[in-house]
Amino acid sequence: MDRRRMNWITAGTIVLVVLAVAMTLLGGLHRSTRLVLPDDTEAADGTGDASAPGGDLTVVKVTPETVQAAIATLERPAQYRRTIWIEQFWDGGSGSYSVSVAVGDGRTRVDRTLPDGRVRHAVTNGVTTYIWYDGYSEVYSGPADTVSADDEQDIPTYEEVLALPVEDITAAGYQMISNTECIYVEAEERDGYSMRYWVSVDTGLLVAAEKLLDGETVYRMASPTLDASSSFSSDFTLPDGTLVSPVETP
């Protein structure tokens, strides 16, 4: 075979290999890490079995009429860590940020990364809430009933579903998110808003939620993974070294 032809074949092979590697790398770089929620076209199937924590109750079917009773059986873990990803949408733009959460012995710590890069810290024991920012020594404190743990996490309180009139619940059933079986419930709110909740059957924690205005998403949260290992005292320590103690129950 002519040497010149061999050189062209060799060069062509190298180019094809380089292109294949580049396409593989680009595909990995552009792969989204966001949680993709089930599409509206996926039915919230209310059939099937789901065991409540502890195995005390098996919910066979979830419907708009029975979903409140199903959610009422769920209990959140006593201690865990997780990261929550939050997106907000408005006309012409959107924004996202993450929230790290640690829970243990009735205490909750929330570290929220703000859009400007600062980190807002909050620790509450259910009676008092403490708030401070990176780079500042001043700590705000106030009654926890004015700033709840869910407020600090900037997530919906799905237990509010329990107080809804049944006629406001438009859909309910089971759906899978990131291999987690969830109770799904959709509820209409006032002024054109509606809410969607995905609550883990195993942990009782909110795995995902969406808020829509006239059918358009304006808020989305997702927390697909959970670390159920024990939390540490350092999670609930203030900048001056003070440990926020659990509240003793009678």
CORDATA-V562759 format. One record per residue. N is the residue number from 1. RES is the residue in one small letter. PSI is psi in degrees with one decimal (* if undefined). Layout:
n = {N,N}
res = {RES,RES}
psi = {PSI,PSI}
This chain:
n = {1,2,3,4,5,6,7,8,9,10,11,12,13,14,15,16,17,18,19,20,21,22,23,24,25,26,27,28,29,30,31,32,33,34,35,36,37,38,39,40,41,42,43,44,45,46,47,48,49,50,51,52,53,54,55,56,57,58,59,60,61,62,63,64,65,66,67,68,69,70,71,72,73,74,75,76,77,78,79,80,81,82,83,84,85,86,87,88,89,90,91,92,93,94,95,96,97,98,99,100,101,102,103,104,105,106,107,108,109,110,111,112,113,114,115,116,117,118,119,120,121,122,123,124,125,126,127,128,129,130,131,132,133,134,135,136,137,138,139,140,141,142,143,144,145,146,147,148,149,150,151,152,153,154,155,156,157,158,159,160,161,162,163,164,165,166,167,168,169,170,171,172,173,174,175,176,177,178,179,180,181,182,183,184,185,186,187,188,189,190,191,192,193,194,195,196,197,198,199,200,201,202,203,204,205,206,207,208,209,210,211,212,213,214,215,216,217,218,219,220,221,222,223,224,225,226,227,228,229,230,231,232,233,234,235,236,237,238,239,240,241,242,243,244,245,246,247,248,249,250}
res = {m,d,r,r,r,m,n,w,i,t,a,g,t,i,v,l,v,v,l,a,v,a,m,t,l,l,g,g,l,h,r,s,t,r,l,v,l,p,d,d,t,e,a,a,d,g,t,g,d,a,s,a,p,g,g,d,l,t,v,v,k,v,t,p,e,t,v,q,a,a,i,a,t,l,e,r,p,a,q,y,r,r,t,i,w,i,e,q,f,w,d,g,g,s,g,s,y,s,v,s,v,a,v,g,d,g,r,t,r,v,d,r,t,l,p,d,g,r,v,r,h,a,v,t,n,g,v,t,t,y,i,w,y,d,g,y,s,e,v,y,s,g,p,a,d,t,v,s,a,d,d,e,q,d,i,p,t,y,e,e,v,l,a,l,p,v,e,d,i,t,a,a,g,y,q,m,i,s,n,t,e,c,i,y,v,e,a,e,e,r,d,g,y,s,m,r,y,w,v,s,v,d,t,g,l,l,v,a,a,e,k,l,l,d,g,e,t,v,y,r,m,a,s,p,t,l,d,a,s,s,s,f,s,s,d,f,t,l,p,d,g,t,l,v,s,p,v,e,t,p}
psi = {141.7,134.9,-40.1,-40.4,-39.7,-41.0,-40.9,-42.2,-44.1,-44.9,-41.5,-40.5,-42.0,-42.3,-43.3,-41.6,-45.5,-43.9,-40.8,-43.8,-42.2,-42.9,-37.7,-44.6,-43.7,-38.5,-39.4,-37.4,-32.7,1.9,124.8,139.8,1.7,150.9,127.3,116.4,154.4,142.2,153.4,-27.5,-13.9,117.8,140.5,86.0,121.8,0.4,166.3,170.8,144.4,126.1,134.1,158.4,135.2,-10.7,16.7,-26.0,136.8,118.2,114.5,-38.0,135.7,125.3,171.3,-27.1,-23.0,-7.3,-32.0,-40.6,-36.9,-45.7,-34.1,-20.8,-13.2,147.4,139.8,152.3,152.3,-27.6,139.9,167.7,148.6,164.1,135.5,132.0,129.4,135.1,140.0,141.8,141.6,173.7,116.6,5.4,-179.7,165.8,155.9,155.9,170.0,154.7,125.5,134.3,136.2,133.8,135.9,134.6,42.7,6.6,151.1,133.1,136.1,124.5,108.9,123.3,117.0,162.1,-29.3,3.8,-16.0,157.9,127.7,123.5,142.6,135.2,132.4,145.2,14.1,-13.6,-47.2,139.8,133.4,134.9,135.1,168.6,151.6,135.7,-3.2,137.6,-17.6,133.8,125.1,141.7,146.3,170.5,137.3,-20.5,-13.5,-19.2,95.5,165.8,-39.5,-35.9,-44.3,-32.8,-11.1,43.8,154.2,150.2,98.7,-18.2,-16.8,-21.2,-32.4,-24.7,-3.4,145.1,139.0,-34.4,-15.1,-12.6,115.7,-18.2,149.8,155.1,-159.7,141.3,149.9,132.3,119.7,48.8,18.9,124.4,128.8,151.1,124.2,136.2,136.4,133.8,140.2,140.1,-176.4,165.5,32.1,0.5,149.4,155.0,144.5,133.8,140.0,111.6,126.0,130.7,-33.6,-40.1,-16.3,8.6,150.5,116.5,-35.4,157.5,153.0,143.4,130.4,145.4,115.8,39.9,-6.2,132.7,127.2,-12.8,140.2,135.0,150.7,138.9,80.0,-18.0,157.1,135.9,108.1,11.9,163.1,141.8,165.1,155.2,-31.7,-23.7,-25.9,31.0,135.1,166.2,-29.9,5.6,-4.5,130.6,124.6,113.9,152.4,155.9,127.0,130.9,141.1,*}
